[in-house]
Amino acid sequence: MTELPHSAGILPAGLTTADFARALADFAAAIGEEHTHTDAETLAEYGDPYRPAGTGTRASAVLLPGSVAEVQAVVRLANRYRIPLWTVSQGRNFGYGGGSPRVPGSVIVSLRRMDRVLEVNEDLAYAVVEPGVSFEKLYETLRAGNHRLTVSVPDIGWGSIIGNTLDHGYGFTWYGDHAERACGMEVVLPDGDLLRTGMGALTGGHAWHVHRRGFGPAAESLFMQSNFGIVTRMGVWLMPTPECYAPCFLKVPADSDLERLVGIVRGLLLDRTIQNIPLLADGLMLASAVARRDRWWPGPGPVPDDVITRILDELGLGRWNVRFALYGSEHIVDAQLSTIREAVSGIPGAELIAAEHSGDAAPADIPVPDHVQAGIPNREMLGALNWRGGRAGNLNFSPVAPLSGTHIRRLIDLLRPVMHDAGFDCLSAVMLTPRSGIAIFGLVYDSDDHDQVERAFAACREMVETAGRHGYGEYRSHLDVMDHVSGRFDFNDHAQRRFNQKIKDALDPHGILSPGKQGIWPGRTP
Ligand SMILES: Cc1cc2nc3c(=O)[nH]c(=O)nc-3n(C[C@H](O)[C@H](O)[C@H](O)COP(=O)(O)OP(=O)(O)OC[C@H]3O[C@@H](n4cnc5c(N)ncnc54)[C@H](O)[C@@H]3O)c2cc1C
C-alpha cells in the first residue's frame, strides 16, 4: 500500500521531509505509485526477521521497479537526491540480516517484480533469470517444461537465485557452489549505466551464458558481496537430471573420530567419488531441528555433554553426521556407494544409510529431508530454528578453514567456549568442498527476547575476533558484523579495504549504492 507523502517516520540523512516527499513523487513517476511504498507493513517485510519487532536498521521506503530501465531511473534519481539505496532480490537473507539495509533511512530497491525466467537451454544446461526468480520458481518452470535439468537449491527455497548467488550462497548438488555456476551478468552501475559481463560485452555475443570469461578482466566477482552495481540478469548453469539420485547419511558415534572422518571424506571429494557439497553436522545441530531443547534440558546454560549423549541415542544420531548424495546412472552410483562403504568401514560404529530414487522423482516420492540434495526446493527448515522456543531466530557465524580434521577441530575448540559463555549451545555444521570447509556456527534464539538477541550478536562479534586472530575469516556475514569481519581481512594495512574503496569511489562518487555492504564504505556518504 502506498502512502504518500512519507509517513513511516524515518528519512534518509540530510533530507528534509519536503525533499524526501519530492524524491518519492519522482520515484513514483518513474516506477508507478503502486510500486512505491512507505507504509509500516511493507517496511517491516524488509526488516531483519530475527530481531525484536521495531529494532534493527530501518529503511525509509521500498521501491519495486519492474524493468531494467526502471532500475536505471531509480539509480539516477537517487544520485540526484543523494539518497542511499539498498538492493535486494527477494530480500530473504534470513540469518544474515534479511532485507534490511546498513544505513538507517536507506531506500530498499526490491527486485521481486522482475521475476521472469528469460531462457532455458536444455542442450547446454543453463537458464537465464531475472533477480526476482526464486529457486521455487525456476524449479517449477523446469518441471512444467519437462526439462531434464536440475537446479541447485539452498536449504530454504523461497530466496532468489541471484541474491543467494551474489552472497556466495550454497546448495547441495554437484552445482552447489552457486557463485561458481553463475555465468554472464547484466548490471546497472551506480551512475545508471548498463554493463554486460564476459562474452555479453560483445553486442549479439552468443557465448554470454556458456563461457565464464570475456576479453580482459572478468568482472563478475566484483558484483558479488559488493556494492558496485545492481545485477538485473544472470545465467545459471544447471545439472542435467541424472538417471539415479542416491541420498546418503553417514553416522559416526565417537567425537574422537572427527579427524579421521574428515580425512576420508576429503579423499572421496578429491577423487570425485562424491561430487556434491556434503554437510558435516554435529548431532546436536541436527537434534535442534527436531524439537525444543527444554524437552531434554530445562536449564538456562548450554546442554551438558551427558545430556547430549542421551539426546543423540534417543534420536539415533551420530556425534558427527555427513549428509551427501550421489548422482548418475545406476551402476555408477552403486559402484561409488561400495567405494564409500569400503572407505568408512574402518571407523568404529560408523553407519551408512543410502536410498535410491529416480533422478526426476516427484517431491511426493522422496522423503522431505532428501529434497534439497535432489534440487527440490522446500521451506521446512524455516520451522527448524525452534530450539529455544518463542519466535524462532538465528545468527550464523560462518568461518572458512582448510578441509582437515585438525582445522575443523581447532575452530570448534576456539568457538565453542565463546558460545557456551554467552549461554548458547554450540550447534555446528560444515559444508565440504574438496579443499575447504565452510563452517556454520548457529546462534539460535528467541527473536523476541532482547537479552538473547544481544548476547548472540555480542558472541558473534567475539567469534569474528577470535577466529580472525587464528587465521580464519568468514565466507559471508550478518549485516551488523560486516565491519568487524572486513576489519579482520587486514593484510598490509587493510590493502583489500583500500582497494575496494577506490573502486567504490570511482564507480559511485555519491556513495548511493548499498553503503557499508561488506564493510565497503564510500569516501563520501550521500
Ligand atoms: C534455516 C536457514 C537455512 C538456510 N540455508 C541456506 C543454505 O542452505 N544456503 C545458503 O546459501 N543460504 C542459506 N540460508 C540463508 C538465506 O536464507 C539464503 O541464502 C537466501 O537465499 C538469501 O535470500 P535472497 O535469495 O532473497 O537474497 P537477498 O536478500 O535478496 O540478497 C542477498 C544479498 O545480496 C545482495 N543483492 C541481492 N540482489 C542483488 C542484486 N540484484 N544486485 C546486487 N546485490 C544484490 C543484497 O544486498 C543482499 O546482501 C539459510 C537461512 C536460514 C535461516
The ligand as a Tripos MOL2 file, in Angstrom:
@<TRIPOS>MOLECULE
LIG
   53    58     1     0     0
SMALL
NO_CHARGES

@<TRIPOS>ATOM
      1 C1         17.3080  -22.0300    8.4140 C.3       1 LIG1
      2 C2         18.0870  -21.3610    7.3170 C.ar      1 LIG1
      3 C3         18.6990  -22.1360    6.3450 C.ar      1 LIG1
      4 C4         19.4380  -21.5190    5.3230 C.ar      1 LIG1
      5 N1         20.0550  -22.3150    4.4110 N.ar      1 LIG1
      6 C5         20.8490  -21.7570    3.4800 C.ar      1 LIG1
      7 C6         21.5590  -22.5800    2.5580 C.ar      1 LIG1
      8 O1         21.4310  -23.8020    2.5590 O.2       1 LIG1
      9 N2         22.3790  -21.9660    1.6590 N.ar      1 LIG1
     10 C7         22.5080  -20.6120    1.6120 C.ar      1 LIG1
     11 O2         23.2540  -20.1090    0.7650 O.2       1 LIG1
     12 N3         21.8300  -19.8150    2.4560 N.ar      1 LIG1
     13 C8         21.0150  -20.3410    3.3900 C.ar      1 LIG1
     14 N4         20.3280  -19.5200    4.2520 N.ar      1 LIG1
     15 C9         20.5000  -18.0480    4.1520 C.3       1 LIG1
     16 C10        19.4520  -17.3250    3.2420 C.3       1 LIG1
     17 O3         18.1660  -17.6020    3.7120 O.3       1 LIG1
     18 C11        19.5490  -17.6980    1.7590 C.3       1 LIG1
     19 O4         20.8620  -17.5520    1.2810 O.3       1 LIG1
     20 C12        18.6080  -16.8730    0.8700 C.3       1 LIG1
     21 O5         18.5120  -17.4740   -0.3970 O.3       1 LIG1
     22 C13        19.0770  -15.4290    0.6690 C.3       1 LIG1
     23 O6         17.9680  -14.6220    0.3850 O.3       1 LIG1
     24 P1         17.6590  -13.9920   -1.0420 P.3       1 LIG1
     25 O7         17.9790  -15.0340   -2.0420 O.co2     1 LIG1
     26 O8         16.3050  -13.4470   -1.0240 O.co2     1 LIG1
     27 O9         18.7700  -12.8690   -1.1390 O.3       1 LIG1
     28 P2         18.6050  -11.2860   -0.9280 P.3       1 LIG1
     29 O10        18.2320  -10.9990    0.4800 O.co2     1 LIG1
     30 O11        17.7550  -10.7080   -1.9750 O.co2     1 LIG1
     31 O12        20.0990  -10.8110   -1.2110 O.3       1 LIG1
     32 C14        21.2190  -11.3140   -0.5590 C.3       1 LIG1
     33 C15        22.3420  -10.2720   -0.6380 C.3       1 LIG1
     34 O13        22.7060   -9.9660   -1.9880 O.3       1 LIG1
     35 C16        22.5180   -8.5690   -2.2940 C.3       1 LIG1
     36 N5         21.7550   -8.5000   -3.5410 N.ar      1 LIG1
     37 C17        20.5860   -9.1340   -3.7500 C.ar      1 LIG1
     38 N6         20.1770   -8.9450   -5.0030 N.ar      1 LIG1
     39 C18        21.0810   -8.1570   -5.6030 C.ar      1 LIG1
     40 C19        21.1910   -7.6390   -6.9210 C.ar      1 LIG1
     41 N7         20.2910   -7.9370   -7.8450 N.pl3     1 LIG1
     42 N8         22.2560   -6.8620   -7.2080 N.ar      1 LIG1
     43 C20        23.1870   -6.5870   -6.2670 C.ar      1 LIG1
     44 N9         23.1360   -7.0690   -4.9970 N.ar      1 LIG1
     45 C21        22.0900   -7.8490   -4.6690 C.ar      1 LIG1
     46 C22        21.7000   -7.9970   -1.1480 C.3       1 LIG1
     47 O14        22.1010   -6.6960   -0.8380 O.3       1 LIG1
     48 C23        21.9790   -8.9450   -0.0160 C.3       1 LIG1
     49 O15        23.0980   -8.5180    0.7060 O.3       1 LIG1
     50 C24        19.5600  -20.1000    5.2710 C.ar      1 LIG1
     51 C25        18.9160  -19.3250    6.2420 C.ar      1 LIG1
     52 C26        18.1940  -19.9450    7.2570 C.ar      1 LIG1
     53 C27        17.5300  -19.0810    8.2710 C.3       1 LIG1
@<TRIPOS>BOND
     1     1     2 1
     2     2     3 ar
     3     2    52 ar
     4     3     4 ar
     5     4     5 ar
     6     4    50 ar
     7     5     6 ar
     8     6     7 ar
     9     6    13 1
    10     7     8 2
    11     7     9 ar
    12     9    10 ar
    13    10    11 2
    14    10    12 ar
    15    12    13 ar
    16    13    14 ar
    17    14    15 1
    18    14    50 ar
    19    15    16 1
    20    16    17 1
    21    16    18 1
    22    18    19 1
    23    18    20 1
    24    20    21 1
    25    20    22 1
    26    22    23 1
    27    23    24 1
    28    24    25 2
    29    24    26 1
    30    24    27 1
    31    27    28 1
    32    28    29 2
    33    28    30 1
    34    28    31 1
    35    31    32 1
    36    32    33 1
    37    33    34 1
    38    33    48 1
    39    34    35 1
    40    35    36 1
    41    35    46 1
    42    36    37 ar
    43    36    45 ar
    44    37    38 ar
    45    38    39 ar
    46    39    40 ar
    47    39    45 ar
    48    40    41 1
    49    40    42 ar
    50    42    43 ar
    51    43    44 ar
    52    44    45 ar
    53    46    47 1
    54    46    48 1
    55    48    49 1
    56    50    51 ar
    57    51    52 ar
    58    52    53 1
@<TRIPOS>SUBSTRUCTURE
     1 LIG1         1 GROUP 0 **** ****
